Amino acid sequence: MTFTDLLYKIFIQDGGWLTILNGLWVTVQISALSLLFGTLFGALLCFFRVGKFKPLKVAAQIYISIIRGSPVLMLLMLLFYGVFARTGLSPLLVAVVTFSMHTAAHVAELLRSSLMALDKGQVEAARTLGFSKWQAFKLVTLPQLARIAKPVYQSTVVNLIQWTSVVGYVTITDLTRVINNIASRTMQPMITIMGGMIIYLALSYIIYGIFHWTERRRSQ
Amino acid sequence: MKLKKLAKVLLSCVLAGALFTGCGGGGDKPAAEKPAASGEVKLGMITHLNVTEKKMDDILKMVEEESKVPLTNFTVTYYDSLKLMQMGIESGSIDRMSLYTNVANYVIANNDKYENVGDSTLKNLSDNFCFAVRKDDTALKDELDKALGEMKADGSLDKLVKEYIIDVDKGQAPPAIEIPMSEGADTIKVGVTGDLPPLDYVNAEGKAAGFNTALLAEIAKRSGKNVELVDIDSGARASALSSGQIDVIFWVVVPTMEKLPADMDKPEGVELSDPYFKDNVEHLKLKK
């Protein structure tokens, strides 16, 4: 059997490529939804974390340190097989909740570190010039914050996509599960897993491409 | 600017490629030389459900005593799944894989790099396969046992063995499984891993088509229940069973030997059905 035949047998034959696409779609779905909710929740967390209200500040601190300090697979298993076991929630929903929680902690920290990098004097200057608090945030802080946070945010997105590869543990058939199934069926794990890696790599490069494109548009 | 980028991407691809082939090539050599030097064979095995490696060593000793098959001169490495074990043997960290005959035949039929070790003493080793359910789920266990008894009696079990194991090992694709789905009936949720073909197998369309699944579908048809197939990673099977996310798992093995207690590697809180299939152990190695 030549190498091309082998590739055909592994990735194409009998609709194998469709199964891979289905798995990829599940991965993209979980990643996109988790990114959306994670970013929103993360911004809120950051707001609490840098705010003046003590109880919320401490709560946010504790939440961030616990979630950032523990593997996401443990959290996922705990939620699916423990907390939500009897509720009958769909595994996909539990996965989105878990990854949103996880992303939120990371986004909160990256926003906070970007905030700390900003010059406080600018906001104070804006305030003395008669800008309201909201105006100062919108016109002075936010544009700079976005610029500083962007590169780190990009790597958070790419990391998130890779973290979702563990959802096979909670009965979801994502890209990794499909690749694993194919590897076992065809008895060619090395080639199959390399193929899977290339698909994940392509997904990451699409993310890089999108960020690069927005950067170029802004500079024009 | 663009050219520079292109060169960068190409270079990283080449580097990654070199890394992969380098790992494979470097690993092969010691594997070929070591067994001759130390007189020991490094053997890969798939981990049993919920058995620690220490306990597994004890079990192997007991098996050795009873079957007189020398097992303790192997250095055993445990793998979570067949796929990982294959990667282990291809990279040279083990010399042989311990499998069941039907699985070994499947491996050889699908990947011509492997061959049988041809160790005839292994014929004395055999294991039974059975379903596992939760301990408090006695109704389901009784149902499984009853249906299994019926199927053994009327020969339909042998028919499934031929269709889903013997024919598949010859290279045929297994026939599609008709999953019973009737309104209002109870549903048995079953965990499928796809990790051990042809017993636990997922076809190219992503549908479960292994012997175990076919057997369970037939049982459900007989007892008027629905079956829901749940694709799950093999590492999470025990958690999924005990938390009630799935009701049945298969690919649980019990020894056929008399002196060994049948439930010696049974996890707590789990009840095993009657055995439905028996198979011998077989060792595979890479062709020289």
Interface residues (C-beta under 8 A of the other chain):
Chain A: M1 Q13 D14 G15 G16 L18 T19 N22 G23 M77 F80 Y81 G82 A85 R86 G168 Y169 V170 T171 I172 T173 R177 V178 N180 N181 I182 A183 S184 R185 T186 M187 Q188 P189 M190 I193 M194
Chain B: F20 G24 S81 L82 K83 L84 Q86 M87 E90 Y106 V107 N110 N111 D112 A173 G191 G194 D195 L196 P197 Y201 V202 N203 A204 E205 G206 V230 D231 I232 D233 G235 A236 S239 A240 S242 S243 G244 Q245 I246
